[in-house]
Amino acid sequence: MAGQKHILLNSFFVDPSSQRKGAGATVLKAVIERAEDDHVPVFLQGSPVGHDLYKRMGWEDVEFLDVDLADWVPGAKGRYKGWGIYRYWFMFRKLQLE
């Protein structure tokens, strides 16, 4: 997207005390409206926690990245200690222009 106007939500998080209360959806709706008003594409980097919400709101999976958290924890590689694969999704939402 170099050289092209766009919106990117990178590492969008909602405080756990506000999750499942509409806070994330409210922010996402405002971003979608802004993208549609400006006629620019909107992308986000989604976590496992928000992935279902993003899908319900019209984002599509483009690609994903699996990170083995055990690679980053000393002594955890090769032994399951509650660490594992954490998947990040790179997503795109088509504009709904009238």
N, CA and C of each residue as an Amber inpcrd file, in Angstrom:
protein
   294
   0.8200000  -1.2010000   0.0000000   0.0000000   0.0000000   0.0000000
   0.8560000   1.2540000   0.0000000   2.1330000   1.0930000  -0.1970000
   3.0150000   2.2570000  -0.2150000   2.5350000   3.2550000  -1.2600000
   2.4080000   4.5010000  -0.8400000   2.0070000   5.5530000  -1.7560000
   0.5090000   5.6710000  -1.9540000  -0.2810000   4.8010000  -1.3570000
  -1.7330000   4.8710000  -1.4890000  -2.3590000   5.1560000  -0.1290000
  -3.3270000   6.0550000  -0.1200000  -4.0120000   6.3880000   1.1160000
  -4.8430000   5.1860000   1.5750000  -4.7320000   4.8440000   2.8420000
  -5.4860000   3.7310000   3.4160000  -5.5150000   3.8770000   4.9340000
  -6.3210000   3.0590000   5.5560000  -6.3750000   3.0020000   7.0150000
  -5.9010000   1.6220000   7.4290000  -5.0310000   1.5880000   8.4450000
  -4.5300000   0.3280000   8.9810000  -4.7020000   0.3380000  10.4970000
  -5.4420000  -0.6350000  10.9940000  -5.5420000  -0.8460000  12.4340000
  -4.5270000  -1.9190000  12.7760000  -3.4810000  -1.5060000  13.4230000
  -2.3970000  -2.4200000  13.7430000  -2.4260000  -2.6760000  15.2470000
  -2.6360000  -3.9110000  15.6250000  -2.6820000  -4.2860000  17.0450000
  -3.8010000  -3.5420000  17.7770000  -5.0080000  -3.7150000  17.3180000
  -6.1920000  -3.1220000  17.9230000  -6.6070000  -3.9800000  19.1230000
  -6.6370000  -3.3790000  20.3080000  -6.9940000  -4.1070000  21.5170000
  -8.0620000  -3.3460000  22.2940000  -8.9120000  -4.0790000  22.9830000
  -9.9010000  -3.5090000  23.8920000  -9.5830000  -4.0480000  25.2800000
  -9.5990000  -3.1670000  26.2740000  -9.3390000  -3.5840000  27.6470000
 -10.2960000  -4.7260000  28.0110000  -9.7900000  -5.7710000  28.6510000
 -10.6450000  -6.9120000  28.9990000 -11.9200000  -6.5320000  29.7490000
 -11.8860000  -5.4900000  30.5770000 -13.0870000  -5.0870000  31.3090000
 -14.1600000  -4.5000000  30.3970000 -13.7860000  -4.1260000  29.1750000
 -14.7490000  -3.5490000  28.2240000 -15.1010000  -4.5040000  27.0910000
 -14.5040000  -5.6800000  27.0790000 -14.7900000  -6.6420000  26.0180000
 -16.2080000  -7.1890000  26.1650000 -16.8010000  -7.4900000  25.0110000
 -18.1580000  -8.0420000  24.9260000 -19.2280000  -7.0820000  25.4620000
 -18.9040000  -5.7850000  25.3950000 -19.8570000  -4.7570000  25.8190000
 -20.0800000  -3.7290000  24.7160000 -19.5370000  -3.9900000  23.5240000
 -19.7560000  -3.0990000  22.3990000 -18.6780000  -2.0700000  22.1550000
 -17.6620000  -1.9970000  23.0160000 -16.6220000  -0.9790000  22.8540000
 -15.8480000  -1.1820000  21.5540000 -15.4250000  -2.4000000  21.2920000
 -14.6670000  -2.6840000  20.0720000 -15.5000000  -2.4370000  18.8260000
 -16.7350000  -2.8960000  18.8380000 -17.6150000  -2.7020000  17.6840000
 -17.8540000  -1.2220000  17.4150000 -17.9790000  -0.4220000  18.4680000
 -18.1930000   1.0240000  18.3150000 -16.9990000   1.6680000  17.6170000
 -15.8080000   1.3210000  18.0670000 -14.5980000   1.8710000  17.4350000
 -14.5000000   1.4050000  15.9880000 -14.7400000   0.1290000  15.7490000
 -14.6390000  -0.4090000  14.3850000 -15.6590000   0.2440000  13.4440000
 -16.8740000   0.4770000  13.9290000 -17.8900000   1.1480000  13.1050000
 -17.4290000   2.5480000  12.7180000 -16.8160000   3.2680000  13.6450000
 -16.3140000   4.6160000  13.3450000 -15.1990000   4.5640000  12.3020000
 -14.3310000   3.5770000  12.4080000 -13.2460000   3.4270000  11.4210000
 -13.8270000   3.1030000  10.0450000 -14.8080000   2.2020000  10.0020000
 -15.4440000   1.8410000   8.7290000 -16.0950000   3.0630000   8.0970000
 -16.8180000   3.8420000   8.8980000 -17.4610000   5.0560000   8.3740000
 -16.4310000   6.0200000   7.8050000 -15.3320000   6.1850000   8.5120000
 -14.2680000   7.0910000   8.0340000 -13.6900000   6.5970000   6.7110000
 -13.4330000   5.3040000   6.6260000 -12.8860000   4.7280000   5.3890000
 -13.8520000   4.9330000   4.2320000 -15.1340000   4.7150000   4.4810000
 -16.1230000   4.8810000   3.4200000 -16.2760000   6.3480000   3.0330000
 -16.2560000   7.2500000   4.0110000 -16.3360000   8.6860000   3.7130000
 -15.1430000   9.1390000   2.8690000 -13.9660000   8.6040000   3.1780000
 -12.7380000   8.9900000   2.4690000 -12.4530000   8.1240000   1.2440000
 -13.2970000   7.1000000   1.0170000 -13.1140000   6.1760000  -0.1170000
 -11.7200000   5.5450000  -0.1240000 -11.3210000   5.0530000   1.0450000
 -10.0180000   4.4030000   1.1550000 -10.2000000   2.9940000   1.7180000
  -9.3330000   2.0780000   1.3290000  -9.4160000   0.7240000   1.8820000
  -8.9970000   0.7170000   3.3500000  -9.5110000  -0.2650000   4.0740000
  -9.1750000  -0.3890000   5.4900000  -8.7190000  -1.8190000   5.7770000
  -7.6100000  -1.9030000   6.4850000  -6.9890000  -3.1760000   6.8350000
  -6.8460000  -3.2420000   8.3410000  -6.7490000  -4.4630000   8.8670000
  -6.4140000  -4.6050000  10.2760000  -5.6010000  -5.8580000  10.5010000
  -4.8660000  -5.8120000  11.6020000  -4.1320000  -6.9760000  12.0720000
  -4.9360000  -7.4930000  13.2540000  -5.5430000  -8.6690000  13.1070000
  -6.4430000  -9.1830000  14.1190000  -5.8310000 -10.2660000  14.9830000
  -6.2720000 -10.2820000  16.2280000  -5.8240000 -11.2970000  17.1790000
  -6.8910000 -12.3870000  17.2850000  -6.5490000 -13.5040000  17.9050000
  -7.5540000 -14.5490000  18.1140000  -8.7540000 -14.0610000  18.9250000
  -8.5410000 -13.1390000  19.8330000  -9.6240000 -12.6540000  20.6920000
 -10.6840000 -11.9200000  19.8760000 -10.2740000 -11.0990000  18.9160000
 -11.2190000 -10.2950000  18.1540000 -11.6120000 -10.8540000  16.8020000
 -11.0180000 -11.9500000  16.3890000 -11.2140000 -12.4540000  15.0260000
 -12.6920000 -12.6730000  14.6790000 -13.4710000 -13.2660000  15.5800000
 -14.8910000 -13.4940000  15.2830000 -15.6490000 -12.1800000  15.0970000
 -15.3460000 -11.1790000  15.9090000 -15.9850000  -9.8690000  15.7600000
 -15.6450000  -9.2660000  14.4030000 -14.4000000  -9.3060000  14.0260000
 -13.9940000  -8.7350000  12.7390000 -14.7270000  -9.4240000  11.5890000
 -14.8300000 -10.7380000  11.6480000 -15.5350000 -11.4810000  10.5980000
 -17.0060000 -11.0620000  10.5460000 -17.6430000 -10.9500000  11.7070000
 -19.0570000 -10.5410000  11.7370000 -19.2550000  -9.1420000  11.1670000
 -18.2260000  -8.2900000  11.2870000 -18.3510000  -6.9150000  10.8180000
 -17.8840000  -6.7410000   9.3760000 -17.5990000  -7.8490000   8.6900000
 -17.3320000  -7.7700000   7.2620000 -15.8860000  -7.8510000   6.8290000
 -14.9580000  -8.0010000   7.7710000 -13.5720000  -8.1530000   7.3730000
 -13.3460000  -9.5540000   6.8330000 -12.4690000  -9.6550000   5.8820000
 -12.1130000 -10.9390000   5.2860000 -10.6540000 -11.2500000   5.5880000
 -10.3860000 -12.5290000   5.8310000  -9.0060000 -12.9670000   6.0420000
  -8.2300000 -12.8470000   4.7360000  -7.0600000 -12.2530000   4.8040000
  -6.1700000 -12.1690000   3.6500000  -5.0210000 -13.1540000   3.8290000
  -4.4520000 -13.1320000   5.0110000  -3.2880000 -13.9760000   5.3140000
  -3.2150000 -14.1020000   6.8250000  -2.4670000 -15.0720000   7.2910000
  -2.2570000 -15.1790000   8.7280000  -0.7940000 -15.4980000   9.0050000
  -0.4090000 -15.2260000  10.2260000   0.9460000 -15.4910000  10.6800000
   0.8490000 -16.2410000  11.9940000   1.4240000 -17.4440000  12.0260000
   1.4800000 -18.2150000  13.2660000   2.8180000 -17.9710000  13.9340000
   2.7630000 -17.5990000  15.1980000   3.9680000 -17.3730000  15.9860000
   3.9940000 -18.4230000  17.0880000   5.0670000 -19.2040000  17.1290000
   5.2280000 -20.1950000  18.1840000   5.8290000 -19.4800000  19.3900000
   5.0000000 -19.2220000  20.3800000   5.4540000 -18.4670000  21.5430000
   6.5670000 -19.1790000  22.2950000   6.6360000 -20.4940000  22.1790000
   7.7040000 -21.2370000  22.8490000   9.0810000 -20.8710000  22.3020000
   9.1220000 -20.3600000  21.0790000  10.4040000 -19.9130000  20.5120000
  10.9870000 -18.7410000  21.2910000  10.1620000 -18.0410000  22.0310000
  10.5830000 -16.8190000  22.7060000  10.6880000 -16.9750000  24.2190000
  10.3930000 -18.1710000  24.7220000  10.4440000 -18.4100000  26.1570000
  11.6150000 -19.3420000  26.4620000  12.5980000 -18.8810000  27.2100000
  13.7580000 -19.7260000  27.5080000  13.3440000 -21.0660000  28.1240000
  13.8420000 -22.1520000  27.5450000  13.5820000 -23.4810000  28.0650000
  12.2530000 -24.0860000  27.6830000  11.4140000 -23.3780000  26.9400000
  10.0850000 -23.9010000  26.6150000  10.0700000 -24.7250000  25.3210000
  11.0090000 -24.5140000  24.4450000  10.9960000 -25.1940000  23.1480000
  11.0660000 -26.7040000  23.3540000  10.1710000 -27.4160000  22.6920000
  10.1670000 -28.8700000  22.7720000   9.4080000 -29.4230000  23.9640000
   8.9750000 -28.5500000  24.8510000   8.2070000 -28.9820000  26.0260000
   7.0130000 -28.0480000  26.1750000   5.8210000 -28.6020000  26.1170000
   4.6300000 -27.7660000  26.2590000   4.5000000 -27.2900000  27.7010000
   4.5020000 -25.9800000  27.8670000   4.3490000 -25.3800000  29.1960000
   3.2640000 -24.3060000  29.1620000   2.2320000 -24.5700000  28.3940000
   1.1630000 -23.5870000  28.2830000   1.3820000 -22.5990000  27.1550000
   2.5460000 -22.6690000  26.5240000   2.8320000 -21.8190000  25.3780000
   2.3420000 -22.5560000  24.1410000   2.3030000 -21.9040000  23.0620000
   1.8710000 -22.5580000  21.8370000   1.7940000 -21.5690000  20.7010000
   1.0010000 -21.9150000  19.7280000   0.8700000 -21.0950000  18.5270000
  -0.1370000 -19.9710000  18.7730000   0.2710000 -18.7630000  18.4450000
  -0.6010000 -17.5890000  18.5020000  -0.7550000 -17.0990000  17.0740000
  -1.9740000 -17.0270000  16.5880000  -2.2290000 -16.6660000  15.1910000
  -2.6990000 -15.2190000  15.0830000  -2.0070000 -14.4680000  14.2410000
  -2.4230000 -13.1170000  13.8650000  -3.0240000 -13.1870000  12.4720000
  -4.1600000 -12.5160000  12.2680000  -4.7730000 -12.4570000  10.9490000
  -4.5580000 -11.0700000  10.3630000  -4.2790000 -11.0310000   9.0950000
  -4.2240000  -9.7850000   8.3420000  -5.5040000  -9.7680000   7.5240000
  -6.2960000  -8.7140000   7.7320000  -7.6560000  -8.6970000   7.1990000
  -7.9310000  -7.4150000   6.4130000  -8.9190000  -7.5190000   5.5310000
  -9.3150000  -6.4300000   4.6520000 -10.8340000  -6.3300000   4.7040000
 -11.3360000  -5.1070000   4.6600000 -12.7880000  -4.9080000   4.5890000
 -13.1200000  -4.1250000   3.3370000 -13.9640000  -4.7240000   2.4960000
 -14.3880000  -4.0530000   1.2770000 -15.2600000  -2.8600000   1.6410000
 -15.1050000  -1.7930000   0.8930000 -15.9220000  -0.5970000   1.1260000
 -17.3370000  -0.8100000   0.6200000 -18.3020000  -0.2940000   1.3510000
 -19.7030000  -0.3560000   0.9530000 -20.1070000   1.0360000   0.4740000
 -19.6720000   1.3800000  -0.7230000 -19.9410000   2.7210000  -1.2500000
 -21.2990000   2.7360000  -1.9440000 -21.9660000   3.8510000  -1.7830000
 -23.2940000   4.0080000  -2.4220000 -23.1480000   4.7260000  -3.7420000
